Structure formats: C-alpha cells, structure tokens
Amino acid sequence: MTAAVMPTYGRIDIAFERGEGAYMYDTKGGKYLDFATGLAVLCVGHSHPHVVAEIQKQAATLMHTSNLYNIPGQERLAERLVANSFADTVFFCNSGAEANECALKMVRRYHHTNGNPERYRVITFNDCFHGRTFATIAATGTEKILDGFGPKMDGFDHVPVGDWAALDAAIGPNTAAIMIEPIQAEGGVMVVADEVMVKLRQVCDDKGLLLIVDEVQTGMGRTGKLLAHEWSGVMPDVATLGKGIGGGFPIGACMATAEAAKGMVAGTHGSTYGGNPLAAAAGNAVLDIILEKGFIENVQRLGDLLRARLEDVCQRNDAVVEEVRGRGLLLGIKCKFPNMDLVTAMRGKGVLVPPAGDNVLRMLPPLNIEEAHIDEAITALEDVCRDLGQ
Ligand SMILES: *Cc1c(COP(=O)(O)O)cnc(C)c1O
C-alpha cells in the first residue's frame, strides 16, 4: 500500500514530540542530544523563548499580507542583513533551493541588463549541493540527483574545486557566474581554502563574471562568522541563505550587491510567502540572538573546542575515524567504518548526528550549546569508536 506521505525519504522510525534547547524528546520517552539540528536549521536550539515569543506575538497580530504591500518586519530583517554583510539588498523566499533559484535568475538578468544576454551559464563544482528544484539539481549535477528527471536543464558546467586549468577551459563567452559553497557540507564537509576563494574572486573580476556563494548551510554564524566567506576576506556579488535564518521557521534569502541585483526590477521575480510578517518575525528574533555581542565569537570558541576534542578522539581511535574537517560548528569526521554505522550507534547512545558525503559523520549542534553538551557528545563518540574498534 502506498504511504499517505510520499516515500521520498528513507526515514528513521522515531517521532519527536518536544524539543528544548539542545535536546529532543521522542514519543516513547527517549531523550536525545541534538547535534543534527534538523540539518543546521535550529541554530539557537529548540523552542528558544525569545523566538517562540516573537512568533507567538506576530501570529496573534498579523501572519501574512502579501508582497503587494510594505512589510515593515521584512524591511527591518533586510536592513539588518545588509548592515552586517557585503550585501546592499535582499530577496526573501522560503527555502535554500528557492534562494539559489533567485541567485541563478539574478545573474542572468544582470548580463541581460548589460546587453549580454548570451551570458547565461554558471560554473559549479564537483561534490556540490544546491537544492532539489530543476535548476538546482542541474547546478548540483550528480547522476543520483538527476536520475529519471529528463534532460538536465542547460546552463551549468562542473569543474573540480581548485582545478584552475579546468576552470579556465570551462569559462567561455556564455559564462555568467561561478557558484560555490564556502564549505561543501553535503559533499563531505570539505572546506574551500581561503586562497581558492581569493583566486575565484580574481577570475570573476578578470572575466566579468559574478561570484555567488551558497551559504544556505554555512551562513547565520555556523562557522564562527555571520557568513562563511568572510573567513577568506573575499566579497561575493550574491549570497544565498536558508536553514538557520529562521531558526526552524522556513525562510530563504538571496543577498546581493546593488550592481549584481540591478536587473531585478519590479515584476522580475516574486514569492507569495517570501518574507511575510510571520517569517520576518522569526528571522528578526533569530538575528536578535545571533547579533548579540559575543555570540558569533563564542561559536568560534565552541567550534575550536569541539574540533580539538574530535581530533583527540580520531588520534586515539584511528581504526574507526581518521580526520576532522570543517569550521566553527560545521564539523565532519571522515570515518573508516561506514559512516551510517556510526550515525546509528550514536543515536543508540542518545546523540543525533547526520551523515555527509565521502563517508563523513557531521556535527551541527545548536550554536548556543554549552561545554557540557560537547562533553556528552564526545563521550558518546568515544564509546561508539571503542565498540566498533573491538
Ligand atoms: C540544504 C541546502 C540547500 C537546499 O536548501 P532547501 O531549503 O532544502 O531547499 C542548498 N544549498 C546548500 C548548501 C544546502 O546545504
């Protein structure tokens, strides 16, 4: 019999009924430390009182209007993102893939506005992940994600990260932009080196291309900077956000310089829900916390701490785990055993962690965890490594 919910996910047989801070509680009384955070979504943990209060207040006042009218909360959210980043302007939508769609449409409009409509192709990278819509599966480009969905949407060329000859060969008269994740998270938590980001910026400037950074997973303080590209000192033309920006409320955002966005005039793009009053209240509540003095610096400190502990575990269990990757609180451990064995065993010890590509175990805790939570996760991981290593 077909499940009422379309079976596009292989689900784990647990249902959660409550979350509080770094913990989730299932319907059978089980308690779990959440180092998965709904895939980098719950950046300030579960049911943060400030986020809950702001959403409740807004829901009882005005949930939705339309982008046909001014939305003061959305303006405030945009102004705060602009004030704290490279960007001059922001478009709001409801997910990461939609944010990337906006970015991809924007770079085409940019060249069209410049009188170069033939410039429509975007270079993306091997092992990337940009979403599940038609354009973003083509941007992602892997066999698995494209299989059975007909001809791949035209307009994307893939090269390996750091292969400058391949990049040079891929850039032609039709190229509009280069799009990269500062850390290829789904691909296996592979950090794109700062020097690579610097060189990509240079290539874009030399060839008249726009640089898009997909910060859907790396943004909102996750790596110890508001946006992960800040580590490289490079300014992109466009950046996309999703996941953490709403702290659990579905929000996507596409940020851009005024120059990159100059073609996005009235009527060129839209979203019914994008940045509605309820979404804006959630986004502003999350920003209230993340932009508090010292919050993002503390992510760096916690990230360094977790990383050092993970490296220590790797050293002492080198038959099971071999290497730590990532930045801030977006960390991965390359496994020697199948990563799903570790994910399952960790869950058995009451710690939720997601896998990533390249046989990696990922750690995406709330950004406001305490050191005791790190201790708890490390103890579980050490137990798991000991059990598997025997
Ligand atoms: C999750 C993710 C997306 C897709 O976001 P959705 O909200 O699932 O559409 C895009 N890019 C990156 C880097 C992601 O991690």
The ligand as a Gaussian input file, in Angstrom:
#p B3LYP/6-31G(d) Opt

LIG

0 1
 C       20.251000      22.448000       2.302000
 C       20.973000      23.162000       1.228000
 C       20.293000      23.675000       0.108000
 C       18.817000      23.451000      -0.131000
 O       18.017000      24.056000       0.832000
 P       16.454000      23.662000       0.938000
 O       15.925000      24.568000       1.994000
 O       16.403000      22.210000       1.291000
 O       15.861000      23.921000      -0.403000
 C       21.032000      24.394000      -0.810000
 N       22.354000      24.587000      -0.659000
 C       23.036000      24.115000       0.405000
 C       24.478000      24.392000       0.534000
 C       22.376000      23.372000       1.380000
 O       23.059000      22.877000       2.418000

